[in-house]
Amino acid sequence: HIHTSSELGNFRFPSEPNKFDWGANPVTPTRRKTLIVSAALGDQEPDTFSSFLSSLRKHYSGDVMMAIATNASPEIRSVLAKYNAKHSEVDISNVQHSMDIHRFKLYSKYCTSEYDYCMAIDFRDSFFQDHPFKYVNMDGGHDLIFQSLGRSVEAISDHWKSLPHCAQNNGTLVETYQLCLTGKPLINAGGMVATSKGFQDLASFLLGMATDRDCSDQMAVNIAAHCELSSAEILDQGAGPINTLGYGSSSFRIGEKVTNLDCLPSPVVLGKSLQLES
């Protein structure tokens, strides 16, 4: 209770208002369990790991899982321990698919049912400005949440020409996917949010589709999101938890912060090198 006007200056509103059920009993909000996962198999620079994890830990204290190569240096392992990041060693010599595709199998392995949502993010080109799950609707009912870029799928010729390889060069399937994808926004395969079921469904589809190594992960993910998998939400560039830069995306800044289109800081920025060059 506030008794005098002088006490008003010390008053702070609670960050979360108290909630009550119909019987006026306090309701305890459900704590959501989340995971950040990243495949860091090709990088042997401890500084890259430090940059990613120090940025993340300024805003997020939850679970982190990094896939690392079996020959990762003691310095890298020391960085992981410093920032309380779990790791899993992967023998890349035993990988059948390209690593760009195989990483989705790793995501489905690490994102177990104990987590409400997991975020998979490219670790070399990302940084964090807020809690990474801040704009994730945990009650939205979507198993997969993708972020689009500022161009249509067919506008990027390098990805578009890999479509036949993703469709096993089946003429009917190629035409079906071309019709499905024409005019659709290009989804970034480097950053997404999903439930355990979402990553399992995505990995199962991608590993079955991308048997031809000329099928790019970017095209395979776009086919999965736009044409094959239900329960997928596709957010516009500059909205949602991950702001994906590059390929014609709009980039806004207020001070040193990269912002979403609503002028609020983007929780996660994917495309650090692009942002720094602009």
C-alpha positions, 0 to 999 in steps of 0.5 A: 500500500502507498500512504504518501505521495513521496512513496509513489516515486519508489513504487514499481509495477510488477513485470507480470500482473498477478492472475487469479482463477474464477475462485479468486485463487492465485494462478501460477504461470506455467514455466516454459522450458526452452533450448538453443541449439546450434551446429558448430562443426566446421569452426575451430576458432574459440573466439567464434564460440565466445562471441556467440555464447557471450552475446546469448548469455547476456539475455538467456540463462536456459539450456544450450546445446552445441554440436561440435566436431570430435577434434574440437580443441580444449580451448573450445571446450573451455569456452563451452564450460565457461558459458554453461553450454552443453555439447555433443561430439559428432563424427562428421566422417560418418555423415551420409548427407551434407552437413547442411542437411544432417544438422536437422537430424541433430536438432531433432535429436537434441530437441527432446519432448522435455522442451516446449520450444527449441530454437536452431540458429546458425552460430557464426552469423548470429547475435542476440539483443534480447531473450531469444524466445521473447516473441514466440507465441508458446500457445500458438499451436504451431510445431514449426515457426520459420522466418522469411527473407525479403525476396521470393523463392524463385528470385534467388537463382542459386536455390531455384535451380536446385529444386529439380535435385530436391524433387529427384528430377521427377518432372511432375513433382518438379512442376508441383513444387514450382507452382507451390513456391512461385511468389512465396517468401524465401525462408531462411534455413539458418534460424527457426523455432520448433517443438520436438515434434516439429523438428522430428517431422522436418528432419524426417522430410529433409533427410528423405528428400535431400538424397541428392547433394545438389539439393540445397538445404535452403530449397529443401526447407522451403519445400517443406515449409511451403508445400509439405508440412502442416502446422508451420507458421511463416513470419515476415522478415522484421517480425518475430524472434529472428530478424533475418538479414540479406537477400533484399531484407530491410534492416533498421537500426535505432542506436546500436540496435537492429530493430524489427519493423515495429522499431523494437530491438530484434531478439536475434539477428541472423546475418551479422556479417551483412549487418556489419557491412551495411 
